[in-house]
Amino acid sequence: MILQCPERCASSHVLADALTSVLAIIDLSAGLFYGWTWTHP
């Protein structure tokens, strides 16, 4: 099945949002556990 553009665009948008959330959690964890205050000024 070939995805239409709206479906493809929506799925890539959801994946980008998920990746951003995971990176934000990693960033906050690094700041909490390692004291890296420069990660979130």
N, C-alpha and C positions, 0 to 999 in steps of 0.2 A: 504494500500500500504506500503510495506516494503522498507525503503530507503536503497540504496546501500551505501557502505562505502564512496566513494568520495562525495556523496551528504550530508551524515551525517557529515563528517569531515568539509566540506565547511560551512555548516550551523552553526556548533559549533564554527568555526573560526570567522564567522561574529558576532555571539553573544558575543564572547570574546572581539572582537574589539569594539563593541558597549559599553560593560560594561567598558572597559578601558577608552573610551572617556567620558562617564558619570562621572566616578571617577576623571578624570583630570579636568573636569569642576567644580566639587564640590571642589576639592583641590584649584583651582585658585580662586574660589569665597570665600572660607574660608580665603585665604591669603589676598584677597582684602578687605573684609568686617570686619574681625576680627583682621587683622594685624598679622596673623600667618606666619611669615617669615620662620619658620623652615619647613613648608610644601613643599617649593621648594627652596632648598639651592642654 
